[in-house]
């Protein structure tokens, strides 16, 4: 855990994530590890993973003020990001005249996804 903390303080978030993920396998209910991982995923931009980890940490220790404060700050920030993304999302373009709603099936020799 401490090696991950030092890595994070040095700005080496990928290393911190790696160390904390390994430590969490040894102690999956450690709320400090869950919180640290949430902060690291938040820093990495993986907001869904961060949210899930914060919630896990809070579930494990609902009275922990540090985790609650981190979670509240994160949610405030995350909601702002979501709001900006919704404002900048363009509405879907209407279908071209004569276009079908579903694309036709690929030809037998066409590559498939």
Secondary structure in CASP SS format (residue, H / E / C, confidence):
PFRMAT SS
TARGET T0000
AUTHOR 0000-0000-0000
METHOD secondary structure of the structure
MODEL  1
X C 1.00
X H 1.00
X H 1.00
X H 1.00
X H 1.00
X H 1.00
X H 1.00
X H 1.00
X H 1.00
X C 1.00
X C 1.00
X C 1.00
X H 1.00
X H 1.00
X H 1.00
X H 1.00
X H 1.00
X H 1.00
X H 1.00
X H 1.00
X H 1.00
X H 1.00
X H 1.00
X H 1.00
X H 1.00
X H 1.00
X C 1.00
X C 1.00
X C 1.00
X C 1.00
X H 1.00
X H 1.00
X H 1.00
X H 1.00
X H 1.00
X H 1.00
X H 1.00
X H 1.00
X H 1.00
X H 1.00
X H 1.00
X H 1.00
X H 1.00
X H 1.00
X C 1.00
X C 1.00
X H 1.00
X H 1.00
X H 1.00
X H 1.00
X H 1.00
X H 1.00
X H 1.00
X H 1.00
X H 1.00
X H 1.00
X H 1.00
X H 1.00
X H 1.00
X H 1.00
X C 1.00
X C 1.00
X C 1.00
X C 1.00
X H 1.00
X H 1.00
X H 1.00
X H 1.00
X H 1.00
X H 1.00
X H 1.00
X H 1.00
X H 1.00
X H 1.00
X H 1.00
X H 1.00
X H 1.00
X H 1.00
X H 1.00
X H 1.00
X H 1.00
X H 1.00
X H 1.00
X H 1.00
X H 1.00
X H 1.00
X H 1.00
X H 1.00
X C 1.00
X C 1.00
X C 1.00
X C 1.00
X C 1.00
X C 1.00
X C 1.00
X C 1.00
X C 1.00
X C 1.00
X C 1.00
X C 1.00
X C 1.00
X C 1.00
X C 1.00
X C 1.00
X C 1.00
X C 1.00
X C 1.00
X C 1.00
X C 1.00
X C 1.00
X C 1.00
X C 1.00
X C 1.00
END
